[in-house]
Amino acid sequence: MHSITGERPPTGYRHTWAEISLEAIASNTRLFKSSLGGHAALMAVVKANGYGHGAAEAARAALNAGADRLGVAILDEAVQLRSASIGHPVLVLGYTPPDSVRAAIDNEADLTVFSDDVLEEIVRQTETLRKRVRIHLKIDTGMNRIGLSDPDAVLALARRAMLARFVELEGVFTHFADADGEDPAYTWRQFRTFQSVIRLLEQNGIQIPLKHCCNSAATMRYPSMHLDMVRVGIALYGLHPSSHTRLPAYPLQQAMQLKSRIADLRRSPEGRPVGYGCTFVPERDSLIAAIPIGYADGLSRQLSNKGVALVQGVRVPFAGRVCMDQTMLDVTIAPYAEVGDEVTLFGTSGNESIAIDEVAALANTINYEVVCAVGSRVPRIYTGETGSM
């Protein structure tokens, strides 16, 4: 028994867990790799703990399936990958402050640059350490977030980078604001702006090997924009950025399922309220199940009285408010439910499924947030490929 040895069960002591199919991640990676036809490199984006799936595990699965390199949002995430003995190129897509440059160099992280102070610190540190660093210039073509929008400023920064002995100007990139939207006009506008910046650099003798602009949505919808590399994030995990990317050529496989087990069952007579605020009042004698998962685990409180779960392959509604650590279900229509039965919050049970997109719609959010919100208290159980390299 686990209680004798003290060994923690794979699903945790409370029987709530996320099942991650590494085979699904690998299959999605192979699908994108095949669609590129060898004309562009594939960056697997594993930021935000691999969109909640586990950064190191997702990275290994993607790399084994053909991804060429990795992308993260912040340096801490790159360090985590290096600590997991992952040696492939990792680009930090977001801002790295000057006082973190030394750590980036020590961890062989590629850096996004769009300001003089960061480039100056990179040059200073590389001269001191006599170590090479790869950088990618970030161009703001319409996202209005980070990056250089003045072409002359881009050219000036690129020239300074080219003069540095230990700095390799490997890439230049932008990020689309509306590639998953219905109207392609703004994406094309951004792409043309990006191309004009590239032409300016090339006219001034600056050739940059990796030009990239496509996120998951643009990779699927705009093959003519693939350039030298694409950055695929959410789609690697089997989730579409929007309904406009649901194309026959991309039959993605959802990689995550969220599960728990019934901890308590009780009869609640008609009219007796359930949970905080007494917001659920049964209109009949009901069977109420409590499961040990709540909003502290990433199960949105927006699902209160709206969410659904699967018990014995039957859809059952949430009963009352989602609590911090527990949630109640009305399992009256699953009369044979028992304590210990598996509960699927999203995923498949029997012949029934709850898609992450369905959960997102009920919570008035996007699928990205649903999977990224699954917290560190929830153990990840990996199935399929081992992810070993």
TAKA-V327771 format. One record per helix or strand. SS is the DSSP state (alpha for helix, beta for strand). FROM is the first residue (numbers start at 1). TO is the last residue. If there is no record, write none. Layout:
ss->SS from->FROM to->TO
ss->SS from->FROM to->TO
This chain:
ss->alpha from->2 to->5
ss->beta from->16 to->21
ss->alpha from->22 to->36
ss->beta from->41 to->45
ss->alpha from->47 to->51
ss->alpha from->55 to->64
ss->beta from->69 to->72
ss->alpha from->75 to->83
ss->beta from->90 to->92
ss->alpha from->98 to->106
ss->beta from->110 to->113
ss->alpha from->116 to->129
ss->beta from->133 to->139
ss->beta from->148 to->148
ss->alpha from->151 to->163
ss->beta from->167 to->173
ss->alpha from->185 to->203
ss->beta from->210 to->214
ss->alpha from->216 to->221
ss->alpha from->223 to->225
ss->beta from->229 to->232
ss->alpha from->234 to->237
ss->alpha from->243 to->245
ss->beta from->256 to->268
ss->beta from->273 to->274
ss->alpha from->276 to->278
ss->beta from->280 to->281
ss->beta from->286 to->291
ss->alpha from->295 to->297
ss->alpha from->301 to->303
ss->beta from->308 to->311
ss->beta from->314 to->318
ss->beta from->327 to->330
ss->beta from->342 to->349
ss->beta from->352 to->354
ss->alpha from->356 to->362
ss->alpha from->367 to->372
ss->beta from->379 to->383
